[in-house]
Amino acid sequence: MYLRNNIFGAFLLIILTYLLTFTGIAYSGVIINFEGLSYDEIVTFNDSISNLPVAAVMIGSPFKGYEFRKKDTMVYDYYDIGDHFQRGSRETALGDPQSFSNLTIYFHGRKIEIYSKINLFIQKEGFNRVLWESSDFTSDSFAFSSIYYVNVTNDITRIKLRKIITFMTLLPVDKWVVDLREAPSNLVNAYRDFLREWGGGRFIILTDASDNNDLRISTADYYFIRTNIFVTPDPHLLKAKDFEGHSGWIQYIDSESLSVDNYAAMSFLLARRKDIVIPYVLFTSFGSRLIGFFLNSPGFTILPVSDDKLVIYNNDKVAAFNLSPSFSFWQADNFLNKKGFYKSIFGGSALILKNGKMEFFMLPQSAACWDISTN
């Protein structure tokens, strides 16, 4: 039996207490992706943006990985959360069990859910032979690469996976995000069906496919708008008005670029009230204020002015994006029942509201936001 008797100790008592007392809510809003940071770093970073309302945070795998410090490392041992010395260390890349406990207490105490992204069905050459055997992987895994894919048609392998899932559900993680983006296409459906059957509603798949509308985290819509609408130096913002995206998906921002076009794509998804996963690196001083501008502000209208200029507004707020490489003075129709001169909250730009017109003066490749609720 792979569930070791000495795992956790007192830490298990804390876990069971949370399972009895904490009730997760249906996700709606923003997830901050903290992959690459340790438990302690996540808590420290979140303190600096604690004024922003978020629904959940995503951490990396809490299990012992192949490489000690790597964002997308695969799991070596699904029963080692940092309490066994192996792979050159006792703690995992994220920290030790006490730090894990501190993190769960911190976020659950603030009613913020915890997601963890893992590669459940993938192992590497040098896999843990106490748990796995060669027969647990597809026959072609050994022929083409050092990455091995779990064979869920094998009855013995399925039993092993069910035991792993049973152990995972003891941990104070609200949702496990299983990354299937690099899995062979002929295996994805089998993996998804296995999780539906045995996951108990605690698992969400991450995929870049766009062939269905089931609940999952997806990169497909983000890639589409980044490639076809917001990409610089040749943006096509006029297409933004008609793009709705898939309902039921949690949108995954798969870029850490601090470019204005990436922030514009993120703002577009927020304005569309999409559930969205945002990398923590985008929460710069500028990014945090931009994200906070759109959170909890319903009723935004998307107004493409040209292929390189976009306005997003509601009754109280106006945001504009100039993806042109030049200083720009430009106008848009004023659908707001307001007049006056407004200085941007950030971005160094001016907005003038007149009868029938909104006039903007903006820096090259910039974003600016205005609060027009006061006049």
Secondary structure, 3 states (H helix, E strand, C coil): CCCCCCCCCHHHHHHHHHHHHCCCCCCCCEEEECCCCCHHHHHHHHHHCCCCCCCEEEECCCCEECCCCCCCCCEEECCCCCCCCECCECCCCCCCHHHHHHHHHHHHCCCCEEEEEECCCEEECCCCCCCCCHHHECCCHHHHCCEEEECCCCHHHHHHHHHHHHHHCCCCCCEEEEECCCCCHHHHHHHHHHHHHHCCCCEEEEECCCCCCCCEEECHHHHHHHHHCCCCCCCCHHHHHHCCCCCCEEEECCCCCCCHHHHHHHHHHHHCCCEEEEEHHHCCHHHHHHHHHHCCCCCCEEEEEECCEEEEECCCEEEEEECCCCCEEEEEECCCCCCEEEECCECCCEEEEECCEEEEEECCCEEEEEECCCC
